[in-house]
Amino acid sequence: EYYTDVLKEAGVWGTVGLHPHNAASFTEELFEEMIGAMAHEKIVGWGEMGLDFTKVPEGDEEGRRAQREVFVRQLQAACTLKRPVVIHGRQADEEVFEIMKEHARKDHRIHYHCYTGSWDLADRLMDYFPNLYLGVTGIVTYKGGGARNTIQIAKKAPLDRILIETDAPFLRPKTTDPMDGAATRTSTPGMALIIAEKIASLRGLPLFDVMLQLRDNVKGCYGI
């Protein structure tokens, strides 16, 4: 198991799941392997799982059906095992919500990874699932319309319903450092602090207070 070596590192935990882009790779053997991985003491959740229609055209019903079926299988198994889930949704937010409502308990612990949807949907998600957390990434440091929803979430969502994440190696946070990005555009987990700083700035709160709450949120979602 390739991931077990990584998990030997102190302070490193993991989740296991099949990303919707890889839905065609689903097999019963792989499914059993994912179930088995949940027994590892440092595997703390199941995911990413969900729907991503960015690369599946509207007419590709077979591709979309495969994503739905794999999503439901993983979600049901995670709920049976009472493991937190990491949700991935792109160009399918409302359908992701409907599947979650149909197959997940209302009190299930949910991390909606890299949430970039509307405030209206975020509000409905949090209202329906009281243990759902919204993932805020480096997008919160960007400018332009593409960052509007993420910035709104960072400002309006209850602080105790937010998780910060870098989506490394993607979505590198932007800083005011003139040398930022001169050598690399790769994101790293340590850059989560930049995201926390931006959230504190948007809310007018001390960074220390924000960090304490965000730490509590990780414990609430993943138990670590």
Buried (B, 14 or more C-beta within 10 A) or exposed (E): EEBEEEBEEEEEBBBBBBBBBEBEEBEEEEBEEBBEBBEBEBBBBBBBBBBBBEEBEEEEEEBBEBBBEBBBBBBEBBBEEEBBBBBBBBEBBEBBBEBBEEBBEEEBBBBBBBBBBBBEBBEBBBEEBEBBBBBBBBBBBBEEEEBBBBBBBBEEBEBEBBBBBBBBEEBBBBBEEEEBEEEEEEBEEEBBBBBBBBBBBBBEEEEEEBBEBBEEBBEBBBEE
